[in-house]
């Protein structure tokens, strides 16, 4: 169901989506949610649309660290859970271990006795088979759907009551306008019906349902009437927001609104101030950026936007760096051009004590690289609370409680320390006392000190100073970060220097051998930059530069 380009590229779910199937004359509505805690807002808002959840775990790896987050939310809502052990046809499958570790996870998350007595289904998604035991799979997914009908209760609804429907998602269509998606909690909804839209007890306005759709398989199908318990899409109410209730015109009462956890990381967005502004982007003004950011808030409940210190700066807060990076990537593809500052954590003050967000991070690393990884996490104020050997490959699983500040820029450092073999998972834990100062980057940056086009002659001498981000023939400007210095402190370089063309014949032309430049993605750049640096984001390129406001502190030159 991952239909969005970014979801396909990254292989993760970002937005929740719904569909429905009919099995034995019963309609089953299915909603796919993201597993990443960064997109927790998507999970929190749809959990009141469902009666139960399917927890899909891998037959070898078992429950992943990200599984905790979604499962914890589902258990808090009191939902019934069916555990599906997928990829059961893998040669190294260990279903007993997976089911036991899932049960332990339920106990850790304070599940009720009824929830702990979960039904287990063994399945192979690629073959389309499922069964109640690993050895005995049916020819189709029938046992899975039978378990859904048996274990998950029918909708708890008031079929004859006054109409109530909570808008849990908003889509936009060029022809139909805003479309509210949600589940009918009570009553019936008809096409052409006059309704009341409630935000709280006092604030109400009226509207009319122009069109109604229900979901069948992967498409929306027009409907004349929808009964309580079904999920539908409503057109015609142009100003509806997520969390508002569509209710009966005469006696409508609002449903409780959606509660979403607070953001933990913030980043500053500002207009592009580099000399290359407007070369590639379509939308470059602060008004364009402001409109786009505030439009994002209509769909993205867990995000917050506020005005910064100047008129062309905006502070965007989200649930993690990935949450905000996905927004940056989407804006870039839509033709926006802007700059972003380094991510900062959002601290709290309680009883005059400074608290900061902490995360639980799980690192899977081979034994021979364990030393450098442990040292790295120790430097960033991480506290190890668990360590265990996994499988036969000599892999060690390390669990740390670490401040979110320490995680900024950690992924690349861990991959370097482990020659690209470590796997890092993080999940938000809670707020704890301030951990003290953390040094995140040992090396400085190499900075271009004049505008121009890079030459291989200049890069040949520059590459001895560190790793470069650019090759020859690239336009650069003064203050652009062109590489990583091998020592602490920044160094200004001339990467545009041309060979002096004298009339003295050189006895031998030198062949220049250049190292391959580092290719940093958007995520890598955001992890790399420090307090006095910015990432310039345009539809075609991503550059890093020094923040002109900090220019007085810059280093020497070569």
DALINFEN-V78505 format. One record per backbone hydrogen bond with DSSP energy under -0.5 kcal/mol. NH is the residue of the N-H (numbers start at 1). CO is the residue of the C=O. Records with the same first field share a line. If there is no record, write none. Layout:
NH = CO  CO
This chain:
3 = 1
8 = 4
9 = 5
10 = 6
11 = 7
12 = 7
17 = 32
19 = 30
20 = 217
21 = 28
23 = 21  26
26 = 23
28 = 21  26
29 = 27
30 = 19
32 = 17
33 = 31
39 = 36
40 = 37
42 = 39
43 = 39
44 = 40
45 = 41
46 = 42  43
47 = 43
49 = 46
50 = 47
53 = 80
55 = 53  82
56 = 54
57 = 55  84
58 = 62
59 = 86
62 = 58
67 = 64
68 = 64  65
69 = 65  66
70 = 66
71 = 67
72 = 68
73 = 69
74 = 70
75 = 71
76 = 72
77 = 73
78 = 75
79 = 74
80 = 51
82 = 53
83 = 119
84 = 55  82
85 = 83  121
86 = 57  84
88 = 123
90 = 87
93 = 90
94 = 59
98 = 94
99 = 95
100 = 96
101 = 97
102 = 98
103 = 99
104 = 100
105 = 101
106 = 102
107 = 103
108 = 104
109 = 105
110 = 107
111 = 106
116 = 112
117 = 113
118 = 116
119 = 81
121 = 83
122 = 131
123 = 85
124 = 129
128 = 124
129 = 124
130 = 140
131 = 122
133 = 136
136 = 133
137 = 135
138 = 130
144 = 141
145 = 141
146 = 142
147 = 143
148 = 144
149 = 145
150 = 146
151 = 147
152 = 148
153 = 151
157 = 155
158 = 185
159 = 157
161 = 158
164 = 186
165 = 246
166 = 183
167 = 165  244
168 = 166  181
169 = 181
171 = 179
173 = 177
177 = 173
179 = 171
180 = 234
181 = 169
182 = 232
183 = 166
184 = 230
185 = 164  183
186 = 164
187 = 158
189 = 226
191 = 224
192 = 209
193 = 190
195 = 207
196 = 247
197 = 205
198 = 196  245
199 = 200  203
200 = 203
204 = 202
205 = 197
207 = 195
209 = 193
210 = 208  235
211 = 235
213 = 233
214 = 221
215 = 231
216 = 214  219
217 = 20
219 = 216
221 = 214
223 = 212
226 = 189
228 = 187
229 = 184
230 = 227
232 = 182
233 = 213
234 = 180
235 = 211
236 = 178
238 = 236
240 = 237
242 = 298
243 = 167
244 = 241
245 = 198
246 = 165
247 = 196  245
248 = 163
249 = 194
252 = 248
260 = 258
264 = 318
265 = 318
266 = 344
267 = 316
269 = 267  314
270 = 339
271 = 312
272 = 337
277 = 274
279 = 276
282 = 335
283 = 335
284 = 282
289 = 285
290 = 286
291 = 287
292 = 288
293 = 289
294 = 290
295 = 291
296 = 292
297 = 293
298 = 294  295
299 = 295  296
300 = 296
301 = 299
303 = 300
304 = 317
306 = 315
308 = 313
313 = 310
314 = 269
315 = 306
316 = 267  314
317 = 304  315
318 = 265
324 = 320
325 = 321
326 = 322
327 = 323
328 = 324
329 = 325
330 = 326
331 = 327
332 = 328
333 = 329
334 = 330
335 = 332
336 = 331
337 = 283
338 = 537
339 = 270
340 = 535
341 = 268
342 = 533
344 = 266
346 = 264
347 = 345
348 = 355
350 = 348  353
353 = 350
355 = 348  353
356 = 432
358 = 430
359 = 402
360 = 427
361 = 359  400
362 = 425
363 = 398
364 = 362  423
365 = 363  396
367 = 394
369 = 366
370 = 367
373 = 369
374 = 370
375 = 371
376 = 372
377 = 373
378 = 374
379 = 375
380 = 376
381 = 378
382 = 377
383 = 401
384 = 382
385 = 399
386 = 399
388 = 397
390 = 395
395 = 390
396 = 365
397 = 388
398 = 363  396
399 = 386
400 = 361
401 = 383
402 = 359  400
404 = 357
406 = 403
407 = 403  404
408 = 404  405
410 = 407
411 = 407
413 = 409
414 = 410
415 = 411
416 = 412
417 = 413
418 = 414
419 = 416
420 = 415
421 = 418
423 = 364
425 = 362
427 = 360
429 = 358
430 = 358
432 = 356
434 = 354
440 = 438
444 = 487
446 = 483
447 = 445  491
448 = 480
449 = 493
452 = 476
454 = 474
455 = 495
459 = 455
460 = 456
461 = 457
462 = 458
463 = 459
464 = 461
465 = 462
466 = 463
467 = 484
469 = 482
470 = 482
473 = 454
474 = 471
476 = 452
479 = 448
480 = 477
481 = 544
482 = 446  480
483 = 446
484 = 467
485 = 444  483
486 = 465
491 = 445
492 = 556
493 = 447
495 = 493
502 = 500
505 = 503
512 = 510
513 = 511
514 = 512
518 = 468
520 = 518
525 = 521
526 = 522
527 = 523
528 = 524
529 = 525
533 = 530
534 = 545
535 = 340
536 = 534  543
537 = 338  535
538 = 536  541
543 = 536
544 = 481
545 = 534
546 = 479
547 = 532
548 = 546
550 = 547
551 = 548
553 = 550
554 = 551
556 = 490
558 = 492
